[in-house]
Amino acid sequence: MAEDKQKKLRLLAYWLFASVLIVFAAVTAYVYVWIRPLTGTIWMAIKAALPITLIVAVVAALLYVGYYFLIYKKG
């Protein structure tokens, strides 16, 4: 039973991490499309996308912690 819980937590961590990476790439690309004609650089796009990515990362961490306590309190 504990092994099943560990598998679920690892799977959730994988999906949350992948989601944060996808959000980072998508927001950075979107910002870069808009600032490129204004002589923007990729580093400016990364800097602009960082706050949104950090918010998503914090939400993902909170979801993981919440699921961790839910799964171990439940069983």
C-alpha positions as CSV (number, residue, x, y, z in Angstrom):
1,M,0.0,0.0,0.0
2,A,2.8,2.4,0.8
3,E,4.5,1.6,-2.5
4,D,1.3,2.6,-4.3
5,K,1.2,5.9,-2.5
6,Q,4.8,6.6,-3.4
7,K,4.1,5.8,-7.1
8,K,1.2,8.2,-7.0
9,L,3.3,11.0,-5.5
10,R,6.1,10.5,-8.0
11,L,3.6,10.6,-10.8
12,L,2.1,13.8,-9.5
13,A,5.5,15.4,-9.0
14,Y,6.4,14.5,-12.6
15,W,3.3,16.0,-14.0
16,L,3.5,19.1,-11.9
17,F,7.1,19.7,-12.9
18,A,6.3,19.1,-16.6
19,S,3.4,21.6,-16.3
20,V,5.7,24.3,-14.8
21,L,8.2,23.8,-17.6
22,I,5.5,24.0,-20.3
23,V,4.1,27.2,-18.8
24,F,7.6,28.7,-18.7
25,A,8.3,27.8,-22.3
26,A,4.9,29.0,-23.5
27,V,4.9,32.3,-21.6
28,T,8.5,33.0,-22.6
29,A,7.7,32.3,-26.3
30,Y,4.6,34.5,-26.1
31,V,6.4,37.4,-24.6
32,Y,9.3,37.0,-27.0
33,V,6.9,37.2,-30.0
34,W,5.7,40.5,-28.8
35,I,9.0,42.1,-27.7
36,R,11.1,40.9,-30.7
37,P,10.0,43.6,-33.1
38,L,10.9,46.2,-30.4
39,T,14.5,44.9,-30.4
40,G,13.8,42.7,-27.4
41,T,16.1,39.9,-26.5
42,I,15.4,36.4,-25.2
43,W,16.8,37.4,-21.8
44,M,14.2,40.2,-21.6
45,A,11.5,37.6,-22.4
46,I,12.7,35.2,-19.7
47,K,12.9,38.1,-17.2
48,A,9.3,39.0,-18.1
49,A,8.0,35.4,-17.9
50,L,9.7,34.6,-14.6
51,P,7.1,36.1,-12.2
52,I,4.3,34.1,-13.9
53,T,6.4,30.9,-13.8
54,L,7.2,31.4,-10.1
55,I,3.5,31.8,-9.3
56,V,2.7,28.6,-11.2
57,A,5.6,26.8,-9.4
58,V,4.3,27.9,-6.0
59,V,0.8,26.7,-6.9
60,A,2.3,23.4,-8.1
61,A,4.2,23.0,-4.8
62,L,1.1,23.7,-2.8
63,L,-0.9,21.2,-4.8
64,Y,1.8,18.6,-4.1
65,V,1.9,19.3,-0.4
66,G,-1.9,19.2,-0.3
67,Y,-2.1,15.9,-2.1
68,Y,0.7,14.5,0.1
69,F,-1.2,15.2,3.3
70,L,-4.5,14.0,1.7
71,I,-3.1,10.7,0.6
72,Y,-1.3,10.0,3.9
73,K,-4.2,11.2,6.1
74,K,-6.6,9.1,4.1
75,G,-4.8,5.8,4.3
